[in-house]
């Protein structure tokens, strides 16, 4: 099964890190990604830019509305994701627990919905 591991954290935590601490976190994250690739569990991973670079799009009654930034005010924001292949939810949880940012924020694990063959 495929699972999406959403990486949520408080950006002020990262902002408060020294450059050495940030380099260690980045190195640990990249090393973990390489381990997942080597183990055949990594499908794709990306880090996201700051929420200040985001826009939110809504369509209501045929009208498109675009607003700057995320819709809700929250300290934690989606900082990236890792799409993995796992045997089951317990295996996906094990993988998520190894993500270095799990120590600073939260990893939401969600199964991918399959629409069936060819879709």
Phi and psi in radians as a Rosetta constraint file:
Dihedral C 1 N 2 CA 2 C 2 CIRCULARHARMONIC -1.730 0.35
Dihedral N 2 CA 2 C 2 N 3 CIRCULARHARMONIC 2.489 0.35
Dihedral C 2 N 3 CA 3 C 3 CIRCULARHARMONIC -2.340 0.35
Dihedral N 3 CA 3 C 3 N 4 CIRCULARHARMONIC 2.471 0.35
Dihedral C 3 N 4 CA 4 C 4 CIRCULARHARMONIC -1.747 0.35
Dihedral N 4 CA 4 C 4 N 5 CIRCULARHARMONIC 2.148 0.35
Dihedral C 4 N 5 CA 5 C 5 CIRCULARHARMONIC -1.793 0.35
Dihedral N 5 CA 5 C 5 N 6 CIRCULARHARMONIC 1.834 0.35
Dihedral C 5 N 6 CA 6 C 6 CIRCULARHARMONIC -1.543 0.35
Dihedral N 6 CA 6 C 6 N 7 CIRCULARHARMONIC 2.247 0.35
Dihedral C 6 N 7 CA 7 C 7 CIRCULARHARMONIC -1.713 0.35
Dihedral N 7 CA 7 C 7 N 8 CIRCULARHARMONIC 1.923 0.35
Dihedral C 7 N 8 CA 8 C 8 CIRCULARHARMONIC -1.929 0.35
Dihedral N 8 CA 8 C 8 N 9 CIRCULARHARMONIC 2.339 0.35
Dihedral C 8 N 9 CA 9 C 9 CIRCULARHARMONIC -2.753 0.35
Dihedral N 9 CA 9 C 9 N 10 CIRCULARHARMONIC 2.878 0.35
Dihedral C 9 N 10 CA 10 C 10 CIRCULARHARMONIC -1.517 0.35
Dihedral N 10 CA 10 C 10 N 11 CIRCULARHARMONIC 2.018 0.35
Dihedral C 10 N 11 CA 11 C 11 CIRCULARHARMONIC -1.046 0.35
Dihedral N 11 CA 11 C 11 N 12 CIRCULARHARMONIC -0.447 0.35
Dihedral C 11 N 12 CA 12 C 12 CIRCULARHARMONIC -1.170 0.35
Dihedral N 12 CA 12 C 12 N 13 CIRCULARHARMONIC -0.451 0.35
Dihedral C 12 N 13 CA 13 C 13 CIRCULARHARMONIC -1.110 0.35
Dihedral N 13 CA 13 C 13 N 14 CIRCULARHARMONIC -0.801 0.35
Dihedral C 13 N 14 CA 14 C 14 CIRCULARHARMONIC -1.173 0.35
Dihedral N 14 CA 14 C 14 N 15 CIRCULARHARMONIC -0.698 0.35
Dihedral C 14 N 15 CA 15 C 15 CIRCULARHARMONIC -1.076 0.35
Dihedral N 15 CA 15 C 15 N 16 CIRCULARHARMONIC -0.524 0.35
Dihedral C 15 N 16 CA 16 C 16 CIRCULARHARMONIC -1.464 0.35
Dihedral N 16 CA 16 C 16 N 17 CIRCULARHARMONIC -0.063 0.35
Dihedral C 16 N 17 CA 17 C 17 CIRCULARHARMONIC -1.412 0.35
Dihedral N 17 CA 17 C 17 N 18 CIRCULARHARMONIC 2.598 0.35
Dihedral C 17 N 18 CA 18 C 18 CIRCULARHARMONIC -1.283 0.35
Dihedral N 18 CA 18 C 18 N 19 CIRCULARHARMONIC 2.875 0.35
Dihedral C 18 N 19 CA 19 C 19 CIRCULARHARMONIC -1.090 0.35
Dihedral N 19 CA 19 C 19 N 20 CIRCULARHARMONIC -0.578 0.35
Dihedral C 19 N 20 CA 20 C 20 CIRCULARHARMONIC -1.186 0.35
Dihedral N 20 CA 20 C 20 N 21 CIRCULARHARMONIC -0.743 0.35
Dihedral C 20 N 21 CA 21 C 21 CIRCULARHARMONIC -1.108 0.35
Dihedral N 21 CA 21 C 21 N 22 CIRCULARHARMONIC -0.708 0.35
Dihedral C 21 N 22 CA 22 C 22 CIRCULARHARMONIC -1.151 0.35
Dihedral N 22 CA 22 C 22 N 23 CIRCULARHARMONIC -0.718 0.35
Dihedral C 22 N 23 CA 23 C 23 CIRCULARHARMONIC -1.105 0.35
Dihedral N 23 CA 23 C 23 N 24 CIRCULARHARMONIC -0.695 0.35
Dihedral C 23 N 24 CA 24 C 24 CIRCULARHARMONIC -1.113 0.35
Dihedral N 24 CA 24 C 24 N 25 CIRCULARHARMONIC -0.754 0.35
Dihedral C 24 N 25 CA 25 C 25 CIRCULARHARMONIC -1.116 0.35
Dihedral N 25 CA 25 C 25 N 26 CIRCULARHARMONIC -0.794 0.35
Dihedral C 25 N 26 CA 26 C 26 CIRCULARHARMONIC -1.069 0.35
Dihedral N 26 CA 26 C 26 N 27 CIRCULARHARMONIC -0.759 0.35
Dihedral C 26 N 27 CA 27 C 27 CIRCULARHARMONIC -1.101 0.35
Dihedral N 27 CA 27 C 27 N 28 CIRCULARHARMONIC -0.757 0.35
Dihedral C 27 N 28 CA 28 C 28 CIRCULARHARMONIC -1.122 0.35
Dihedral N 28 CA 28 C 28 N 29 CIRCULARHARMONIC -0.699 0.35
Dihedral C 28 N 29 CA 29 C 29 CIRCULARHARMONIC -1.131 0.35
Dihedral N 29 CA 29 C 29 N 30 CIRCULARHARMONIC -0.803 0.35
Dihedral C 29 N 30 CA 30 C 30 CIRCULARHARMONIC -1.136 0.35
Dihedral N 30 CA 30 C 30 N 31 CIRCULARHARMONIC -0.662 0.35
Dihedral C 30 N 31 CA 31 C 31 CIRCULARHARMONIC -1.125 0.35
Dihedral N 31 CA 31 C 31 N 32 CIRCULARHARMONIC -0.714 0.35
Dihedral C 31 N 32 CA 32 C 32 CIRCULARHARMONIC -1.143 0.35
Dihedral N 32 CA 32 C 32 N 33 CIRCULARHARMONIC -0.713 0.35
Dihedral C 32 N 33 CA 33 C 33 CIRCULARHARMONIC -1.028 0.35
Dihedral N 33 CA 33 C 33 N 34 CIRCULARHARMONIC -0.756 0.35
Dihedral C 33 N 34 CA 34 C 34 CIRCULARHARMONIC -1.091 0.35
Dihedral N 34 CA 34 C 34 N 35 CIRCULARHARMONIC -0.680 0.35
Dihedral C 34 N 35 CA 35 C 35 CIRCULARHARMONIC -1.095 0.35
Dihedral N 35 CA 35 C 35 N 36 CIRCULARHARMONIC -0.724 0.35
Dihedral C 35 N 36 CA 36 C 36 CIRCULARHARMONIC -1.158 0.35
Dihedral N 36 CA 36 C 36 N 37 CIRCULARHARMONIC -0.672 0.35
Dihedral C 36 N 37 CA 37 C 37 CIRCULARHARMONIC -1.094 0.35
Dihedral N 37 CA 37 C 37 N 38 CIRCULARHARMONIC -0.837 0.35
Dihedral C 37 N 38 CA 38 C 38 CIRCULARHARMONIC -1.072 0.35
Dihedral N 38 CA 38 C 38 N 39 CIRCULARHARMONIC -0.591 0.35
Dihedral C 38 N 39 CA 39 C 39 CIRCULARHARMONIC -1.483 0.35
Dihedral N 39 CA 39 C 39 N 40 CIRCULARHARMONIC 0.003 0.35
Dihedral C 39 N 40 CA 40 C 40 CIRCULARHARMONIC 1.350 0.35
Dihedral N 40 CA 40 C 40 N 41 CIRCULARHARMONIC 0.253 0.35
Dihedral C 40 N 41 CA 41 C 41 CIRCULARHARMONIC -1.740 0.35
Dihedral N 41 CA 41 C 41 N 42 CIRCULARHARMONIC -0.377 0.35
Dihedral C 41 N 42 CA 42 C 42 CIRCULARHARMONIC -1.368 0.35
Dihedral N 42 CA 42 C 42 N 43 CIRCULARHARMONIC 2.205 0.35
Dihedral C 42 N 43 CA 43 C 43 CIRCULARHARMONIC -1.766 0.35
Dihedral N 43 CA 43 C 43 N 44 CIRCULARHARMONIC -0.865 0.35
Dihedral C 43 N 44 CA 44 C 44 CIRCULARHARMONIC -2.889 0.35
Dihedral N 44 CA 44 C 44 N 45 CIRCULARHARMONIC 2.589 0.35
Dihedral C 44 N 45 CA 45 C 45 CIRCULARHARMONIC -2.522 0.35
Dihedral N 45 CA 45 C 45 N 46 CIRCULARHARMONIC 2.540 0.35
Dihedral C 45 N 46 CA 46 C 46 CIRCULARHARMONIC -2.578 0.35
Dihedral N 46 CA 46 C 46 N 47 CIRCULARHARMONIC 2.540 0.35
Dihedral C 46 N 47 CA 47 C 47 CIRCULARHARMONIC -1.697 0.35
Dihedral N 47 CA 47 C 47 N 48 CIRCULARHARMONIC 2.553 0.35
Dihedral C 47 N 48 CA 48 C 48 CIRCULARHARMONIC -1.827 0.35
Dihedral N 48 CA 48 C 48 N 49 CIRCULARHARMONIC 2.651 0.35
Dihedral C 48 N 49 CA 49 C 49 CIRCULARHARMONIC -1.254 0.35
Dihedral N 49 CA 49 C 49 N 50 CIRCULARHARMONIC 2.977 0.35
Dihedral C 49 N 50 CA 50 C 50 CIRCULARHARMONIC -1.006 0.35
Dihedral N 50 CA 50 C 50 N 51 CIRCULARHARMONIC 2.606 0.35
Dihedral C 50 N 51 CA 51 C 51 CIRCULARHARMONIC -0.997 0.35
Dihedral N 51 CA 51 C 51 N 52 CIRCULARHARMONIC -0.398 0.35
Dihedral C 51 N 52 CA 52 C 52 CIRCULARHARMONIC -1.126 0.35
Dihedral N 52 CA 52 C 52 N 53 CIRCULARHARMONIC -0.313 0.35
Dihedral C 52 N 53 CA 53 C 53 CIRCULARHARMONIC -1.619 0.35
Dihedral N 53 CA 53 C 53 N 54 CIRCULARHARMONIC -0.020 0.35
Dihedral C 53 N 54 CA 54 C 54 CIRCULARHARMONIC -1.536 0.35
Dihedral N 54 CA 54 C 54 N 55 CIRCULARHARMONIC 2.752 0.35
Dihedral C 54 N 55 CA 55 C 55 CIRCULARHARMONIC -2.260 0.35
Dihedral N 55 CA 55 C 55 N 56 CIRCULARHARMONIC 2.667 0.35
Dihedral C 55 N 56 CA 56 C 56 CIRCULARHARMONIC -1.994 0.35
Dihedral N 56 CA 56 C 56 N 57 CIRCULARHARMONIC 2.281 0.35
Dihedral C 56 N 57 CA 57 C 57 CIRCULARHARMONIC -1.987 0.35
Dihedral N 57 CA 57 C 57 N 58 CIRCULARHARMONIC 2.299 0.35
Dihedral C 57 N 58 CA 58 C 58 CIRCULARHARMONIC -2.334 0.35
Dihedral N 58 CA 58 C 58 N 59 CIRCULARHARMONIC 2.512 0.35
Dihedral C 58 N 59 CA 59 C 59 CIRCULARHARMONIC -2.101 0.35
Dihedral N 59 CA 59 C 59 N 60 CIRCULARHARMONIC 2.114 0.35
Dihedral C 59 N 60 CA 60 C 60 CIRCULARHARMONIC -2.304 0.35
Dihedral N 60 CA 60 C 60 N 61 CIRCULARHARMONIC 2.231 0.35
Dihedral C 60 N 61 CA 61 C 61 CIRCULARHARMONIC 0.905 0.35
Dihedral N 61 CA 61 C 61 N 62 CIRCULARHARMONIC 0.692 0.35
Dihedral C 61 N 62 CA 62 C 62 CIRCULARHARMONIC 1.380 0.35
Dihedral N 62 CA 62 C 62 N 63 CIRCULARHARMONIC -0.019 0.35
Dihedral C 62 N 63 CA 63 C 63 CIRCULARHARMONIC -1.801 0.35
Dihedral N 63 CA 63 C 63 N 64 CIRCULARHARMONIC 2.325 0.35
Dihedral C 63 N 64 CA 64 C 64 CIRCULARHARMONIC -1.652 0.35
Dihedral N 64 CA 64 C 64 N 65 CIRCULARHARMONIC 2.240 0.35
Dihedral C 64 N 65 CA 65 C 65 CIRCULARHARMONIC -2.073 0.35
Dihedral N 65 CA 65 C 65 N 66 CIRCULARHARMONIC 2.312 0.35
Dihedral C 65 N 66 CA 66 C 66 CIRCULARHARMONIC -2.146 0.35
Dihedral N 66 CA 66 C 66 N 67 CIRCULARHARMONIC 2.209 0.35
Dihedral C 66 N 67 CA 67 C 67 CIRCULARHARMONIC -2.134 0.35
Dihedral N 67 CA 67 C 67 N 68 CIRCULARHARMONIC 2.644 0.35
Dihedral C 67 N 68 CA 68 C 68 CIRCULARHARMONIC -1.261 0.35
Dihedral N 68 CA 68 C 68 N 69 CIRCULARHARMONIC 2.519 0.35
Dihedral C 68 N 69 CA 69 C 69 CIRCULARHARMONIC 1.279 0.35
Dihedral N 69 CA 69 C 69 N 70 CIRCULARHARMONIC -3.085 0.35
Dihedral C 69 N 70 CA 70 C 70 CIRCULARHARMONIC -1.273 0.35
Dihedral N 70 CA 70 C 70 N 71 CIRCULARHARMONIC 2.803 0.35
Dihedral C 70 N 71 CA 71 C 71 CIRCULARHARMONIC -1.214 0.35
Dihedral N 71 CA 71 C 71 N 72 CIRCULARHARMONIC -0.755 0.35
Dihedral C 71 N 72 CA 72 C 72 CIRCULARHARMONIC -1.888 0.35
Dihedral N 72 CA 72 C 72 N 73 CIRCULARHARMONIC 2.647 0.35
Dihedral C 72 N 73 CA 73 C 73 CIRCULARHARMONIC -1.524 0.35
Dihedral N 73 CA 73 C 73 N 74 CIRCULARHARMONIC 2.142 0.35
Dihedral C 73 N 74 CA 74 C 74 CIRCULARHARMONIC -2.666 0.35
Dihedral N 74 CA 74 C 74 N 75 CIRCULARHARMONIC 2.643 0.35
Dihedral C 74 N 75 CA 75 C 75 CIRCULARHARMONIC -1.275 0.35
Dihedral N 75 CA 75 C 75 N 76 CIRCULARHARMONIC -0.673 0.35
Dihedral C 75 N 76 CA 76 C 76 CIRCULARHARMONIC -1.567 0.35
Dihedral N 76 CA 76 C 76 N 77 CIRCULARHARMONIC 2.515 0.35
Dihedral C 76 N 77 CA 77 C 77 CIRCULARHARMONIC -2.434 0.35
Dihedral N 77 CA 77 C 77 N 78 CIRCULARHARMONIC 2.819 0.35
Dihedral C 77 N 78 CA 78 C 78 CIRCULARHARMONIC -1.257 0.35
Dihedral N 78 CA 78 C 78 N 79 CIRCULARHARMONIC 2.029 0.35
Dihedral C 78 N 79 CA 79 C 79 CIRCULARHARMONIC -1.789 0.35
Dihedral N 79 CA 79 C 79 N 80 CIRCULARHARMONIC -0.219 0.35
Dihedral C 79 N 80 CA 80 C 80 CIRCULARHARMONIC 2.966 0.35
Dihedral N 80 CA 80 C 80 N 81 CIRCULARHARMONIC -3.087 0.35
Dihedral C 80 N 81 CA 81 C 81 CIRCULARHARMONIC -2.653 0.35
Dihedral N 81 CA 81 C 81 N 82 CIRCULARHARMONIC 2.754 0.35
Dihedral C 81 N 82 CA 82 C 82 CIRCULARHARMONIC -2.319 0.35
Dihedral N 82 CA 82 C 82 N 83 CIRCULARHARMONIC 2.121 0.35
Dihedral C 82 N 83 CA 83 C 83 CIRCULARHARMONIC -1.667 0.35
Dihedral N 83 CA 83 C 83 N 84 CIRCULARHARMONIC 2.120 0.35
Dihedral C 83 N 84 CA 84 C 84 CIRCULARHARMONIC -2.167 0.35
Dihedral N 84 CA 84 C 84 N 85 CIRCULARHARMONIC 2.883 0.35
Dihedral C 84 N 85 CA 85 C 85 CIRCULARHARMONIC -1.909 0.35
Dihedral N 85 CA 85 C 85 N 86 CIRCULARHARMONIC 2.222 0.35
Dihedral C 85 N 86 CA 86 C 86 CIRCULARHARMONIC -2.441 0.35
Dihedral N 86 CA 86 C 86 N 87 CIRCULARHARMONIC 2.683 0.35
Dihedral C 86 N 87 CA 87 C 87 CIRCULARHARMONIC -1.103 0.35
Dihedral N 87 CA 87 C 87 N 88 CIRCULARHARMONIC -0.719 0.35
Dihedral C 87 N 88 CA 88 C 88 CIRCULARHARMONIC -2.844 0.35
Dihedral N 88 CA 88 C 88 N 89 CIRCULARHARMONIC -3.091 0.35
Dihedral C 88 N 89 CA 89 C 89 CIRCULARHARMONIC -1.062 0.35
Dihedral N 89 CA 89 C 89 N 90 CIRCULARHARMONIC -0.689 0.35
Dihedral C 89 N 90 CA 90 C 90 CIRCULARHARMONIC -1.092 0.35
Dihedral N 90 CA 90 C 90 N 91 CIRCULARHARMONIC -0.687 0.35
Dihedral C 90 N 91 CA 91 C 91 CIRCULARHARMONIC -1.161 0.35
Dihedral N 91 CA 91 C 91 N 92 CIRCULARHARMONIC -0.703 0.35
Dihedral C 91 N 92 CA 92 C 92 CIRCULARHARMONIC -1.119 0.35
Dihedral N 92 CA 92 C 92 N 93 CIRCULARHARMONIC -0.675 0.35
Dihedral C 92 N 93 CA 93 C 93 CIRCULARHARMONIC -1.121 0.35
Dihedral N 93 CA 93 C 93 N 94 CIRCULARHARMONIC -0.706 0.35
Dihedral C 93 N 94 CA 94 C 94 CIRCULARHARMONIC -1.059 0.35
Dihedral N 94 CA 94 C 94 N 95 CIRCULARHARMONIC -0.776 0.35
Dihedral C 94 N 95 CA 95 C 95 CIRCULARHARMONIC -1.099 0.35
Dihedral N 95 CA 95 C 95 N 96 CIRCULARHARMONIC -0.803 0.35
Dihedral C 95 N 96 CA 96 C 96 CIRCULARHARMONIC -1.069 0.35
Dihedral N 96 CA 96 C 96 N 97 CIRCULARHARMONIC -0.650 0.35
Dihedral C 96 N 97 CA 97 C 97 CIRCULARHARMONIC -1.139 0.35
Dihedral N 97 CA 97 C 97 N 98 CIRCULARHARMONIC -0.409 0.35
Dihedral C 97 N 98 CA 98 C 98 CIRCULARHARMONIC -1.456 0.35
Dihedral N 98 CA 98 C 98 N 99 CIRCULARHARMONIC -0.194 0.35
Dihedral C 98 N 99 CA 99 C 99 CIRCULARHARMONIC -1.162 0.35
Dihedral N 99 CA 99 C 99 N 100 CIRCULARHARMONIC 2.144 0.35
Dihedral C 99 N 100 CA 100 C 100 CIRCULARHARMONIC -0.961 0.35
Dihedral N 100 CA 100 C 100 N 101 CIRCULARHARMONIC -0.604 0.35
Dihedral C 100 N 101 CA 101 C 101 CIRCULARHARMONIC -1.231 0.35
Dihedral N 101 CA 101 C 101 N 102 CIRCULARHARMONIC -0.179 0.35
Dihedral C 101 N 102 CA 102 C 102 CIRCULARHARMONIC -1.085 0.35
Dihedral N 102 CA 102 C 102 N 103 CIRCULARHARMONIC -0.412 0.35
Dihedral C 102 N 103 CA 103 C 103 CIRCULARHARMONIC -1.349 0.35
Dihedral N 103 CA 103 C 103 N 104 CIRCULARHARMONIC -0.284 0.35
Dihedral C 103 N 104 CA 104 C 104 CIRCULARHARMONIC -1.946 0.35
Dihedral N 104 CA 104 C 104 N 105 CIRCULARHARMONIC -0.401 0.35
Dihedral C 104 N 105 CA 105 C 105 CIRCULARHARMONIC -2.472 0.35
Dihedral N 105 CA 105 C 105 N 106 CIRCULARHARMONIC -2.312 0.35
Dihedral C 105 N 106 CA 106 C 106 CIRCULARHARMONIC -2.460 0.35
Dihedral N 106 CA 106 C 106 N 107 CIRCULARHARMONIC 2.598 0.35
Dihedral C 106 N 107 CA 107 C 107 CIRCULARHARMONIC -2.031 0.35
Dihedral N 107 CA 107 C 107 N 108 CIRCULARHARMONIC 2.023 0.35
Dihedral C 107 N 108 CA 108 C 108 CIRCULARHARMONIC -1.575 0.35
Dihedral N 108 CA 108 C 108 N 109 CIRCULARHARMONIC 2.159 0.35
Dihedral C 108 N 109 CA 109 C 109 CIRCULARHARMONIC -1.829 0.35
Dihedral N 109 CA 109 C 109 N 110 CIRCULARHARMONIC 2.155 0.35
Dihedral C 109 N 110 CA 110 C 110 CIRCULARHARMONIC -2.382 0.35
Dihedral N 110 CA 110 C 110 N 111 CIRCULARHARMONIC 2.252 0.35
Dihedral C 110 N 111 CA 111 C 111 CIRCULARHARMONIC -1.145 0.35
Dihedral N 111 CA 111 C 111 N 112 CIRCULARHARMONIC 2.569 0.35
Dihedral C 111 N 112 CA 112 C 112 CIRCULARHARMONIC -1.438 0.35
Dihedral N 112 CA 112 C 112 N 113 CIRCULARHARMONIC 2.311 0.35
Dihedral C 112 N 113 CA 113 C 113 CIRCULARHARMONIC -1.420 0.35
Dihedral N 113 CA 113 C 113 N 114 CIRCULARHARMONIC 2.259 0.35
Dihedral C 113 N 114 CA 114 C 114 CIRCULARHARMONIC -1.773 0.35
Dihedral N 114 CA 114 C 114 N 115 CIRCULARHARMONIC 2.217 0.35
Dihedral C 114 N 115 CA 115 C 115 CIRCULARHARMONIC -1.492 0.35
Dihedral N 115 CA 115 C 115 N 116 CIRCULARHARMONIC -0.074 0.35
Dihedral C 115 N 116 CA 116 C 116 CIRCULARHARMONIC 1.878 0.35
Dihedral N 116 CA 116 C 116 N 117 CIRCULARHARMONIC 3.062 0.35
Dihedral C 116 N 117 CA 117 C 117 CIRCULARHARMONIC -1.054 0.35
Dihedral N 117 CA 117 C 117 N 118 CIRCULARHARMONIC 2.419 0.35
Dihedral C 117 N 118 CA 118 C 118 CIRCULARHARMONIC 1.404 0.35
Dihedral N 118 CA 118 C 118 N 119 CIRCULARHARMONIC 0.006 0.35
